[in-house]
Amino acid sequence: MLAKFKQKCATAISQPPLFFLWLAPAWVLLGICRLIINTTPFKHYAHRLGVLDGTAPRTPLITHRQEARARIISSAIKIAAKYSPWEANCFPQAMTARCILGLYSIPYALFFGLRRDTHSNGNSAAESALKAHAWIVSGPVIVTGGASFGQYQTVGCFVSE
């Protein structure tokens, strides 16, 4: 246990100052975004996600400096989500990333996707369920949501203005 604590401390010390600057605000934003998702119809905040740009998968071009910032912001959001007491799944993470990237004027594309999961229910019958996912990319950086283009059918994309 002490070795794991030392490893976490070493990892924390190696993080750039921007990571620590955004760790607590990302944690708070995750909660706010979760609250918005649970209490407000999507149509009331969809325009804040960016400009609706169809379903074509694309990534915006960014500079090397923007790429470095996007990677740091991604790390801060992932750590904040890991230690949040509320459910901080893909959608609140994507909304949080959109807010922080927008503050730095870093171009982004926020995607919504669906896939069909088929599970056997034990009686040789298969049940099929739709799984939804949200992820955000900025240039070559997958800010939140993992490498999802191959796993989900894109049904909507919002891009930065």
C-alpha positions in Angstrom: 0.0 0.0 0.0 2.9 2.4 0.8 4.4 1.6 -2.6 1.2 2.6 -4.4 1.0 5.8 -2.4 4.6 6.6 -3.3 3.7 6.0 -7.0 0.7 8.2 -6.8 2.8 11.0 -5.2 5.5 10.7 -7.9 2.8 10.9 -10.6 1.3 13.9 -9.0 4.6 15.7 -8.6 5.3 15.1 -12.3 2.2 16.9 -13.4 2.4 20.5 -14.9 0.9 23.4 -13.0 -2.0 23.7 -15.4 -3.1 20.2 -14.2 -3.4 21.4 -10.6 -5.1 24.6 -11.7 -7.9 22.7 -13.3 -8.2 19.7 -11.1 -10.6 21.2 -8.5 -12.6 23.3 -11.0 -13.0 20.2 -13.2 -14.3 18.3 -10.2 -16.9 21.0 -9.5 -17.8 21.3 -13.2 -18.4 17.6 -13.4 -21.0 17.9 -10.6 -22.6 21.0 -12.2 -22.8 19.2 -15.6 -24.3 16.1 -14.0 -26.9 18.3 -12.3 -27.7 20.0 -15.6 -28.0 16.7 -17.4 -30.4 15.3 -14.7 -32.6 18.3 -14.4 -32.7 20.1 -17.8 -34.0 18.9 -21.1 -31.2 18.6 -23.7 -32.8 21.1 -26.1 -32.3 23.9 -23.4 -28.5 23.5 -23.3 -27.6 21.9 -26.6 -26.7 25.3 -28.2 -24.0 25.7 -25.4 -22.2 22.6 -26.6 -21.2 24.2 -29.9 -22.4 24.4 -33.4 -24.3 21.3 -34.6 -22.3 19.9 -37.5 -24.0 16.7 -38.6 -22.6 13.2 -38.0 -19.4 13.1 -40.0 -16.5 12.2 -37.8 -13.8 14.9 -38.0 -11.3 16.4 -35.7 -10.3 20.1 -35.7 -6.8 21.2 -36.3 -4.9 22.6 -33.4 -1.5 24.0 -32.6 1.2 22.2 -30.6 0.5 24.5 -27.6 -3.2 23.8 -27.8 -2.5 20.1 -28.1 -0.3 20.2 -24.9 -3.1 22.1 -23.0 -5.8 19.7 -24.3 -3.7 16.7 -22.9 -3.3 18.3 -19.5 -7.0 19.2 -19.4 -7.9 15.7 -20.3 -5.8 14.3 -17.4 -7.4 16.7 -14.9 -10.9 15.7 -16.0 -10.1 12.0 -15.8 -8.7 12.3 -12.3 -11.5 14.5 -11.1 -14.1 12.1 -12.5 -12.3 9.1 -10.8 -12.6 10.8 -7.4 -16.0 12.4 -7.7 -18.8 11.2 -5.4 -21.4 11.5 -8.1 -21.6 9.6 -11.4 -19.2 11.3 -13.8 -19.6 9.2 -16.9 -18.9 10.2 -20.5 -21.5 13.0 -20.9 -20.6 15.2 -17.9 -16.9 14.6 -18.7 -17.5 15.8 -22.3 -19.5 18.8 -21.2 -16.7 19.7 -18.7 -14.0 19.4 -21.4 -16.1 21.6 -23.7 -16.3 24.3 -21.0 -12.5 24.3 -20.2 -11.4 24.0 -23.9 -13.8 26.8 -24.7 -12.1 29.1 -22.1 -8.7 28.5 -23.9 -10.3 28.9 -27.4 -9.1 25.4 -28.2 -11.0 23.9 -31.1 -13.0 20.7 -30.3 -15.5 18.3 -31.7 -18.0 16.8 -29.2 -19.6 13.6 -30.5 -22.6 11.5 -29.5 -22.7 7.9 -30.6 -24.8 4.8 -30.3 -24.1 1.1 -30.5 -26.2 -2.0 -30.1 -25.1 -4.4 -27.4 -26.4 -8.0 -27.6 -26.4 -10.1 -24.5 -27.6 -13.6 -23.9 -30.2 -13.9 -21.2 -29.4 -17.5 -20.4 -32.4 -19.0 -22.3 -30.5 -18.9 -25.7 -32.4 -15.7 -26.5 -30.4 -12.5 -27.1 -31.4 -9.2 -25.7 -30.4 -6.1 -27.6 -29.8 -2.8 -25.9 -28.7 0.6 -27.3 -25.7 2.1 -25.6 -25.1 5.8 -25.8 -21.7 7.5 -25.5 -20.3 11.0 -25.7 -16.7 11.9 -26.4 -14.7 15.0 -27.2 -11.6 15.3 -29.4 -9.3 18.2 -30.1 -6.8 17.6 -32.9 -5.1 14.3 -32.2 -6.1 14.4 -28.5 -9.0 12.3 -27.3 -9.9 14.6 -24.4 -12.6 12.4 -22.9 -14.4 9.2 -23.9 -11.6 7.1 -25.2 -11.1 5.9 -28.8 -14.8 5.6 -29.7 -15.0 6.2 -33.4 -14.7 2.5 -34.2 -17.1 1.4 -31.5 -20.0 3.7 -31.9 -22.1 5.0 -34.8 -21.9 8.8 -34.6 -25.4 10.4 -34.4 -24.4 14.0 -33.7 -21.4 16.3 -33.6 -21.0 19.7 -32.0 -17.9 21.7 -33.0 -16.4 24.9 -31.5 -17.6 28.1 -32.9 
